[in-house]
Amino acid sequence: MLETPQAAHAAEYIQDDLAHLMHPLYHPTDHQHPRIWVKGEGALLTDMEGYTFIDGLSGLWNVHIGHGRRELAEAAMHQMSTLAYASAYTGSTNLRTIELANRLSQLTYPSINTFFFTSGGAESTESSFKTARYYWKLRGKPDKVKFISRIHGYHGVTMAAGSATGIAGYWAMFEPRVPHFSHIESPYPYRFTGGDEHTSPGVAAANLLEAAILHEGADTVAGFIAEPIQGAGGVIVPQPDYFTRIREICDQYDVLLIADEVITGFGRTGRWFGLEHFGIEPDIMQFAKGITSGYVPLGGIGVSDTIRETLYNTPASSKYMHAYTYSGHPTTCAVALANLDVITQEGLVERAAEVGAYLQQQLQSLYEIEHVGDVRGIGMIAGVEIVANRETKAQFAPASGFTKHLARELLERGLFTRIVRDIICIAPPLVTTHAQIDQIVAIIRAAVPAAVAATHA
Ligand SMILES: Cc1ncc(COP(=O)(O)O)c(C=O)c1O
């Protein structure tokens, strides 16, 4: 790597970072050569040493409209200089949060028209769980307190959200988990082996929910939480009939369906929201990330008209004692409104469908490479699963160092993204160009054999 004056300067910053910062998923040995990001423009990120990379994951699946949009900066500046913050606790409200809730009622599922705002994904998960329990208590079913989620599901890592998250690596050093959470297998078309001549794999995978509800006792289960397309667990697109059966099961056993649309919301999949692909509606939906394209932290939940009806027709003595200081923050809501303007005015949802189809099609060409086991995705979200053996679908042994080689080979060629269980996750900004998509695919095509060679060297 070139020794530039900025590189020397970067070294000083890294020393200070190592001295004073703890990062998400942190271990200092993984952090000796962090990139110091200093600039973003469209789908590109530039580090302090002057190197430019394609932002293959839109930050953390959130920078939908791309980096460097002045409209959002101006919306924040205008709102901050007028009214940066005011409490939105009951009895207070503000113009931007009213406007945003109103806008969301038009954009989200027809039956979802009432919203509660948070600062991000995990707070939204907590809010969904608490709202579900609250609802069942109001409905005279106080024993309905349990939640079922899926292995490979990701819902954040606060205590309750982390207990719903189905990735054991996040649990190990923080056990015990919160009680009343259990997991079923994911639909995962590449690896799910259920189903027979009478039952499709999608229905078989959904039936696991029925079995889990019966095992727990339907009178004790409050909700089932699922991402329409699993993201952080390795980009898993369910079979087309999976969610229809899930909806049926939830209805049959009085279990609330909570759609975690934190990644799939606001156009990522080529539709405004992920469950639109499957023709069903949730009882509670949660969102974050793309609502502001990550420019400021904001999340929230939306509840169905049925839930709202129960919540609003309760005596004041059992009011909704759930709250965050930043719920309904005027500035974050102003930025969300400006972001939704950009998405709408520039037709980015339609663009995600169109350019996303190109992305998916180009990625299919990667099957030419020996170790590419599965390529999957929808719109502007995709996963390329690399395996040691295509026949057996066996993964590279963790001790082989393959994952680290793969990350380095991608980065050296100019693609910055995340790898989960050797699945290269791809979710670039919705404004990514065709030429940049070609570049992403070319980089993966070259990086995978190079990583395999480095592993065997
Ligand atoms: C589907 C989903 N839900 C929840 C979260 C948690 O969001 P946060 O990191 O803002 O707490 C994430 C984060 O990646 C997510 O992908």
The ligand as an ORCA input file, in Angstrom:
! r2SCAN-3c Opt
* xyz 0 1
  C     -33.711     -7.087     10.329
  C     -33.007     -6.311     11.395
  N     -33.664     -6.041     12.533
  C     -33.091     -5.343     13.523
  C     -31.804     -4.872     13.399
  C     -31.158     -4.136     14.522
  O     -30.981     -2.817     14.192
  P     -29.987     -1.895     15.050
  O     -28.597     -2.345     14.726
  O     -30.317     -0.515     14.560
  O     -30.327     -2.089     16.482
  C     -31.090     -5.116     12.212
  C     -29.713     -4.636     12.043
  O     -29.006     -5.019     11.135
  C     -31.714     -5.866     11.203
  O     -31.062     -6.161     10.076
*
